[in-house]
């Protein structure tokens, strides 16, 4: 079964922020440990290049069959999907969980809020959006499949 790719930019923003914050640790095999923006839990990512498949145990992956930020961050760091590393620096230090909760998971409001943060930091949000759209397009073309059975996500904040 193939992962769904969200048309929203949310997961790509969070993946880039995760990389900027150095919350992802690649292991020697084809996996990673990805810490949440709160730092209180982590997700496991497993990948098979040969099978073009990936699995992650976060809520989005488990409940919606949508490729989520931990898996996307992994694909970016492994070079499966190309990106400009400058974009991950732009999204450093953003507490995604808190912002999503503040806006009751209205991702359009979250995106607008992050855009304002970028402007306050003197960064070009429009430039970042173009990069995120390129990444999302690569994800859609990759047609990555699910690796094995879904795994229940960790509990907590």
Backbone as numpy.savetxt, mean C-alpha at the origin, in Angstrom:
# Nx Ny Nz CAx CAy CAz Cx Cy Cz
-7.36 -17.19 -8.48 -8.20 -16.01 -8.48 -7.31 -14.76 -8.48
-7.71 -13.76 -9.24 -6.94 -12.53 -9.38 -7.38 -11.49 -8.35
-6.41 -10.72 -7.83 -6.73 -9.64 -6.91 -7.44 -8.51 -7.64
-8.38 -7.88 -6.97 -9.00 -6.66 -7.48 -8.01 -5.51 -7.24
-8.03 -4.53 -8.12 -7.23 -3.33 -7.95 -8.19 -2.17 -7.75
-8.03 -1.48 -6.65 -8.93 -0.37 -6.34 -8.68 0.79 -7.29
-9.73 1.38 -7.81 -9.54 2.57 -8.64 -9.11 3.79 -7.80
-9.33 3.71 -6.50 -8.92 4.79 -5.60 -7.40 4.73 -5.44
-6.81 5.86 -5.18 -5.36 5.94 -5.02 -4.91 5.55 -3.62
-5.84 5.41 -2.71 -5.56 5.20 -1.29 -4.49 4.16 -1.01
-4.61 2.98 -1.60 -3.68 1.89 -1.29 -2.28 2.20 -1.77
-2.17 2.88 -2.90 -0.83 3.23 -3.41 -0.20 4.31 -2.54
-0.98 5.32 -2.12 -0.45 6.33 -1.20 0.10 5.66 0.05
-0.70 4.78 0.62 -0.29 4.12 1.86 0.94 3.25 1.65
1.03 2.58 0.51 2.21 1.76 0.20 3.46 2.63 0.12
3.34 3.76 -0.56 4.49 4.67 -0.66 4.87 5.23 0.70
3.88 5.59 1.51 4.16 6.07 2.86 4.82 5.01 3.72
4.40 3.77 3.56 4.99 2.64 4.28 6.48 2.51 3.94
6.80 2.66 2.66 8.20 2.59 2.23 8.97 3.78 2.79
8.40 4.98 2.70 9.05 6.18 3.22 9.33 6.09 4.71
8.42 5.46 5.44 8.58 5.30 6.89 9.44 4.10 7.27
9.86 3.34 6.28 10.67 2.12 6.51 9.95 1.14 7.45
8.64 0.97 7.16 7.83 0.04 7.95 7.74 -1.33 7.30
8.53 -1.58 6.28 8.50 -2.87 5.61 9.90 -3.48 5.65
9.94 -4.72 6.08 11.20 -5.46 6.12 11.12 -6.67 5.22
11.91 -6.66 4.15 11.94 -7.80 3.24 12.77 -8.90 3.88
12.36 -10.15 3.70 13.18 -11.25 4.19 13.97 -11.83 3.02
14.80 -12.80 3.30 15.66 -13.37 2.26 14.86 -14.16 1.24
13.76 -14.73 1.66 12.89 -15.46 0.73 12.00 -14.43 0.05
10.85 -14.83 -0.38 9.94 -13.91 -1.05 8.81 -13.48 -0.13
9.17 -12.78 0.91 8.18 -12.33 1.85 8.61 -11.06 2.55
7.72 -10.54 3.37 8.01 -9.32 4.11 7.14 -9.24 5.35
7.59 -8.42 6.28 6.80 -8.05 7.45 6.56 -6.56 7.30
5.28 -6.16 7.35 4.90 -4.76 7.15 4.17 -4.28 8.40
4.71 -3.23 9.02 4.07 -2.66 10.20 3.01 -1.64 9.80
1.93 -1.62 10.58 0.85 -0.65 10.35 1.35 0.76 10.66
0.62 1.78 10.21 1.04 3.16 10.48 0.98 3.49 11.96
0.18 2.75 12.73 0.16 2.94 14.19 1.37 2.27 14.84
1.97 1.32 14.12 3.12 0.59 14.66 2.75 -0.51 15.62
1.47 -0.74 15.83 1.02 -1.70 16.85 0.76 -3.11 16.33
0.78 -3.29 15.02 0.59 -4.63 14.47 1.36 -4.73 13.16
1.55 -5.97 12.72 2.22 -6.13 11.44 1.49 -7.15 10.60
1.74 -7.06 9.30 1.13 -7.95 8.32 2.24 -8.76 7.66
1.89 -9.99 7.30 2.82 -10.86 6.58 2.47 -10.84 5.10
3.50 -10.69 4.26 3.33 -10.72 2.81 4.17 -11.88 2.28
3.57 -12.69 1.42 4.28 -13.77 0.73 4.05 -13.63 -0.76
5.10 -13.93 -1.55 5.05 -13.66 -2.98 5.71 -14.78 -3.77
5.16 -15.05 -4.93 5.76 -16.01 -5.86 5.88 -15.34 -7.22
7.10 -15.01 -7.60 7.35 -14.41 -8.91 6.95 -15.38 -10.01
7.31 -16.65 -9.81 7.02 -17.70 -10.80 5.53 -17.78 -11.11
4.71 -17.68 -10.08 3.26 -17.80 -10.25 2.55 -16.45 -10.39
3.31 -15.34 -10.30 2.73 -14.01 -10.32 1.59 -13.92 -9.30
1.90 -14.33 -8.06 0.87 -14.35 -7.03 1.42 -13.83 -5.71
0.52 -13.28 -4.92 0.90 -12.67 -3.64 -0.23 -12.87 -2.63
0.13 -12.89 -1.34 -0.86 -12.98 -0.27 -0.43 -12.09 0.87
-1.41 -11.42 1.46 -1.17 -10.58 2.63 -2.34 -10.76 3.59
-2.06 -10.68 4.87 -3.10 -10.92 5.88 -3.66 -9.64 6.51
-3.84 -8.61 5.71 -4.45 -7.38 6.24 -5.96 -7.42 5.99
-6.69 -6.48 6.61 -8.15 -6.46 6.51 -8.66 -6.29 5.09
-8.07 -5.37 4.34 -8.53 -5.12 2.97 -8.40 -6.37 2.12
-7.25 -7.02 2.19 -7.04 -8.24 1.40 -8.04 -9.32 1.81
-8.17 -9.51 3.10 -9.01 -10.60 3.61 -10.49 -10.40 3.30
-10.99 -9.19 3.53 -12.43 -8.97 3.45 -12.92 -8.53 2.07
-12.05 -7.92 1.24 -12.54 -7.37 -0.02 -11.86 -7.94 -1.27
-10.88 -8.83 -1.08 -10.13 -9.40 -2.22 -9.46 -8.32 -3.06
-9.12 -7.20 -2.42 -8.46 -6.09 -3.10 -6.99 -6.04 -2.67
-6.11 -5.87 -3.64 -4.69 -5.75 -3.35 -4.47 -4.50 -2.51
-3.85 -4.65 -1.37 -3.76 -3.57 -0.40 -2.33 -3.05 -0.26
-2.19 -2.04 0.60 -0.91 -1.35 0.68 0.28 -2.23 1.09
0.17 -3.20 2.00 1.37 -3.99 2.31 1.88 -4.77 1.08
0.97 -5.36 0.33 1.36 -6.11 -0.86 1.91 -5.18 -1.94
1.29 -4.02 -2.10 1.77 -3.05 -3.09 3.16 -2.55 -2.72
3.36 -2.25 -1.42 4.70 -1.81 -0.97 5.74 -2.87 -1.29
5.40 -4.13 -1.07 6.31 -5.22 -1.38 6.65 -5.23 -2.87
5.64 -5.15 -3.72 5.86 -5.17 -5.17 6.72 -3.99 -5.63
6.55 -2.85 -5.00 7.35 -1.68 -5.33 8.82 -1.89 -4.92
9.03 -2.31 -3.68 10.40 -2.50 -3.19 11.15 -3.61 -3.93
10.43 -4.64 -4.33 11.06 -5.75 -5.07 11.31 -5.40 -6.54
10.79 -4.26 -7.00 11.01 -3.85 -8.37 10.06 -4.49 -9.37
9.04 -5.17 -8.88 8.03 -5.76 -9.77 7.24 -4.64 -10.42
6.99 -3.59 -9.66 6.31 -2.37 -10.12 7.33 -1.24 -9.97
7.51 -0.44 -11.00 8.48 0.65 -10.91 7.83 1.89 -10.30
8.67 2.67 -9.63 8.20 3.91 -9.00 9.38 4.84 -8.77
9.06 6.10 -8.54 10.07 7.09 -8.20 10.19 7.13 -6.68
11.34 6.74 -6.11 11.49 6.72 -4.65 11.22 8.06 -3.98
11.35 9.15 -4.72 11.04 10.48 -4.17 9.59 10.54 -3.69
8.71 9.80 -4.37 7.29 9.82 -3.99 7.06 9.21 -2.62
7.88 8.23 -2.24 7.70 7.63 -0.91 8.18 8.59 0.18
9.17 9.41 -0.13 9.64 10.41 0.83 8.57 11.47 1.10
7.79 11.78 0.06 6.74 12.80 0.20 5.67 12.37 1.20
5.45 11.08 1.33 4.35 10.57 2.16 4.82 10.04 3.51
6.02 10.37 3.87 6.62 9.95 5.13 5.86 10.55 6.33
5.67 9.74 7.36 5.13 10.24 8.62 3.64 10.44 8.67
2.92 9.97 7.69 1.46 10.13 7.69 0.83 8.95 8.42
-0.01 9.24 9.39 -0.70 8.21 10.18 -2.02 7.87 9.50
-1.93 6.96 8.53 -3.08 6.64 7.68 -4.28 6.14 8.47
-4.05 5.28 9.42 -5.16 4.72 10.20 -5.94 5.84 10.88
-5.23 6.77 11.49 -5.88 7.88 12.20 -6.67 8.76 11.23
-6.08 9.05 10.07 -6.77 9.90 9.09 -8.00 9.19 8.54
-7.86 7.91 8.22 -9.01 7.15 7.71 -10.14 7.12 8.73
-9.79 6.95 10.00 -10.82 6.94 11.05 -11.45 8.32 11.21
-10.64 9.35 11.14 -11.14 10.72 11.26 -12.22 10.99 10.22
-12.02 10.49 9.00 -12.97 10.72 7.92 -13.90 9.52 7.68
-13.99 8.63 8.68 -14.89 7.47 8.62 -14.73 6.68 7.32
-13.46 6.47 6.94 -13.08 5.70 5.74 -13.65 6.29 4.44
-13.88 7.61 4.43 -14.24 8.30 3.20 -12.90 8.67 2.54
-12.46 7.84 1.59 -11.12 7.96 1.04 -10.94 9.20 0.18
-12.02 9.75 -0.36 -11.91 11.01 -1.09 -11.54 12.13 -0.12
-12.14 12.12 1.07 -11.80 13.12 2.09 -10.37 12.91 2.59
-9.99 11.64 2.76 -8.62 11.34 3.18 -7.62 11.87 2.16
-7.89 11.62 0.88 -7.01 12.09 -0.18 -6.91 13.62 -0.18
-8.03 14.30 -0.02 -8.03 15.77 0.01 -7.21 16.28 1.21
-7.37 15.62 2.34 -6.63 16.00 3.55 -5.13 15.82 3.34
-4.74 14.70 2.77 -3.32 14.44 2.50 -2.79 15.46 1.49
-3.61 15.83 0.53 -3.22 16.87 -0.42 -2.89 18.18 0.28
-3.70 18.53 1.27 -3.43 19.75 2.04 -2.13 19.61 2.84
-1.89 18.42 3.41 -0.62 18.19 4.12 0.57 18.38 3.18
0.45 17.88 1.96 1.53 18.03 0.98 1.79 19.50 0.69
0.73 20.27 0.53 0.88 21.71 0.26 1.57 22.40 1.44
1.17 22.03 2.67 1.80 22.60 3.87 3.28 22.26 3.91
3.65 21.11 3.41 5.06 20.68 3.37 5.80 21.27 2.16
5.07 22.01 1.34 5.69 22.61 0.16 5.92 21.61 -0.96
5.13 20.55 -0.99 5.29 19.51 -2.00 4.18 19.59 -3.04
4.44 19.03 -4.18 3.49 19.10 -5.29 2.63 17.84 -5.34
1.42 17.98 -4.82 0.51 16.84 -4.75 0.11 16.37 -6.14
0.00 17.28 -7.09 -0.38 16.91 -8.46 0.69 15.98 -9.07
1.96 16.29 -8.80 3.06 15.44 -9.28 2.96 14.04 -8.67
2.67 14.01 -7.39 2.51 12.73 -6.70 1.34 11.95 -7.29
0.23 12.62 -7.56 -0.93 11.93 -8.14 -0.60 11.29 -9.48
0.19 11.95 -10.30 0.60 11.36 -11.59 1.41 10.09 -11.37
2.32 10.11 -10.41 3.13 8.94 -10.08 2.24 7.80 -9.58
1.29 8.14 -8.71 0.39 7.13 -8.15 -0.48 6.52 -9.26
-0.93 7.32 -10.19 -1.72 6.81 -11.31 -0.90 5.85 -12.17
0.39 6.16 -12.38 1.28 5.26 -13.14 1.43 3.92 -12.43
1.59 3.99 -11.11 1.74 2.76 -10.32 0.45 1.94 -10.40
-0.69 2.60 -10.24 -1.98 1.90 -10.29 -2.18 1.24 -11.66
-1.78 1.91 -12.71 -1.90 1.33 -14.05 -1.04 0.07 -14.19
0.18 0.13 -13.65 1.05 -1.06 -13.67 0.42 -2.21 -12.89
-0.19 -1.89 -11.75 -0.85 -2.92 -10.95 -1.98 -3.59 -11.72
-2.77 -2.77 -12.42 -3.88 -3.33 -13.21 -3.36 -4.23 -14.33
-2.27 -3.85 -14.94 -1.69 -4.66 -16.03 -0.99 -5.92 -15.52
-0.54 -5.91 -14.28 0.18 -7.05 -13.71 -0.73 -8.27 -13.52
-1.99 -8.02 -13.22 -2.97 -9.10 -13.02 -2.45 -10.17 -12.05
-2.03 -9.70 -10.90 -1.47 -10.59 -9.88 -2.58 -11.44 -9.25
-2.24 -12.69 -9.00 -3.19 -13.66 -8.44 -2.98 -13.83 -6.94
-3.95 -14.50 -6.32 -3.85 -14.82 -4.90 -2.95 -16.03 -4.72
-2.08 -15.94 -3.73 -1.16 -17.02 -3.41 -1.74 -17.83 -2.25
-2.27 -18.99 -2.53 -2.84 -19.83 -1.49 -4.12 -19.29 -0.91
-4.43 -19.76 0.28 -5.66 -19.36 0.96 -5.45 -18.06 1.73
-6.53 -17.30 1.87 -6.46 -16.06 2.63 -6.21 -16.40 4.10
-5.50 -15.47 4.76 -5.14 -15.64 6.16 -5.80 -14.52 6.95
-6.42 -14.88 8.09 -7.10 -13.87 8.92 -6.12 -12.78 9.35
-6.60 -11.53 9.34 -5.74 -10.41 9.74 -5.51 -10.36 11.25
-4.43 -9.69 11.66 -4.19 -9.53 13.09 -5.25 -8.58 13.68
-5.48 -8.70 14.97 -6.47 -7.88 15.66 -5.73 -6.76 16.39
-6.37 -5.61 16.49 -5.79 -4.50 17.24 -5.76 -3.24 16.43
-5.22 -2.19 17.05 -5.18 -0.87 16.43 -3.97 -0.72 15.57
